């Protein structure tokens, strides 16, 4: 059962990374240019996830995957993103999960 979870998690992470990698640089720039744009983008994805029937936990897991991608591959474009990146890097797995839950609540 645990192996199945790890495989599904790896597949989901890969899907998130593929989706984000396929965004044009202009689109990424639009999303990350200011914190309000980032919140709007994340909020839109949360709304779509809810319409698909995702639970709060699933939404937070998705936000966690996006945050992990951003922390690894994107430079923060403003102070808020820099703070989020620093919090992400300083946190352990549990704390990152809590931060992801808070991000979902913030845009909800």
JONOR-V523262 format. One record per residue. N is the residue number from 1. PSI is psi in whole degrees, -180 to 180 (NA if undefined). OMEGA is omega in radians with two decimals (NA if undefined). BURIAL is + if it has 16 or more other C-alpha atoms within 10 Angstrom, else -. Layout:
BEGIN
N & PSI & OMEGA & BURIAL
N & PSI & OMEGA & BURIAL
END
This chain:
BEGIN
1 & -44 & 3.14 & -
2 & -40 & 3.13 & -
3 & -40 & 3.11 & -
4 & -41 & 3.10 & -
5 & -47 & -3.13 & -
6 & -40 & 3.11 & -
7 & -46 & 3.13 & -
8 & -42 & 3.13 & -
9 & -44 & 3.13 & -
10 & -41 & 3.11 & -
11 & -42 & 3.14 & -
12 & -43 & 3.10 & -
13 & -44 & 3.13 & +
14 & -42 & 3.12 & -
15 & -43 & 3.12 & -
16 & -46 & -3.13 & +
17 & -41 & 3.11 & +
18 & -45 & -3.14 & -
19 & -47 & -3.12 & -
20 & -34 & 3.10 & -
21 & -26 & -3.13 & -
22 & -8 & 3.06 & -
23 & 138 & 3.09 & -
24 & 157 & 3.11 & -
25 & -36 & 3.11 & -
26 & -43 & 3.14 & -
27 & -45 & 3.09 & -
28 & -44 & 3.14 & -
29 & -43 & 3.11 & -
30 & -45 & -3.10 & -
31 & -43 & -3.00 & +
32 & -1 & -3.05 & +
33 & -36 & 3.05 & +
34 & 161 & -3.00 & +
35 & -34 & 3.12 & -
36 & -39 & 3.09 & -
37 & -41 & 3.10 & -
38 & -46 & 3.13 & +
39 & -40 & 3.10 & +
40 & -45 & -3.14 & -
41 & -50 & 3.14 & -
42 & -41 & 3.11 & +
43 & -42 & 3.10 & +
44 & -42 & 3.14 & -
45 & -36 & 3.10 & +
46 & -44 & 3.11 & +
47 & -46 & 3.11 & -
48 & -41 & 3.11 & -
49 & -41 & 3.11 & +
50 & -41 & 3.11 & -
51 & -28 & 3.10 & -
52 & -5 & 3.10 & -
53 & 15 & 3.12 & -
54 & 144 & 3.10 & -
55 & 169 & 3.07 & -
56 & -40 & -3.14 & -
57 & -43 & 3.13 & -
58 & -39 & 3.09 & -
59 & -43 & 3.13 & +
60 & -39 & 3.11 & +
61 & -41 & 3.10 & +
62 & -44 & 3.10 & +
63 & -36 & 3.11 & +
64 & -41 & 3.13 & +
65 & -42 & 3.12 & +
66 & -45 & 3.14 & +
67 & -41 & 3.10 & +
68 & -43 & 3.09 & +
69 & -49 & -3.11 & +
70 & -41 & -3.13 & +
71 & -34 & -3.11 & +
72 & -40 & -2.90 & -
73 & -15 & -3.06 & -
74 & 140 & 3.05 & -
75 & 136 & 3.09 & -
76 & 140 & -3.10 & +
77 & -6 & -3.13 & -
78 & 174 & -3.07 & -
79 & -39 & -3.11 & -
80 & -44 & 3.11 & -
81 & -36 & 3.09 & +
82 & -43 & 3.10 & -
83 & -46 & 3.12 & -
84 & -42 & 3.13 & +
85 & -44 & 3.14 & +
86 & -42 & 3.09 & -
87 & -42 & -3.13 & -
88 & -48 & -3.11 & +
89 & -33 & -3.11 & -
90 & -25 & -3.05 & -
91 & 154 & 2.99 & -
92 & -175 & -3.07 & -
93 & -46 & -3.12 & -
94 & -44 & -3.13 & -
95 & -37 & 3.08 & -
96 & -39 & 3.08 & +
97 & -42 & 3.11 & +
98 & -40 & 3.11 & +
99 & -41 & 3.10 & +
100 & -43 & 3.08 & +
101 & -41 & 3.13 & +
102 & -37 & 3.09 & -
103 & -42 & 3.12 & +
104 & -44 & 3.11 & +
105 & -40 & -3.11 & -
106 & -39 & -3.07 & -
107 & -3 & -3.10 & +
108 & NA & NA & -
END
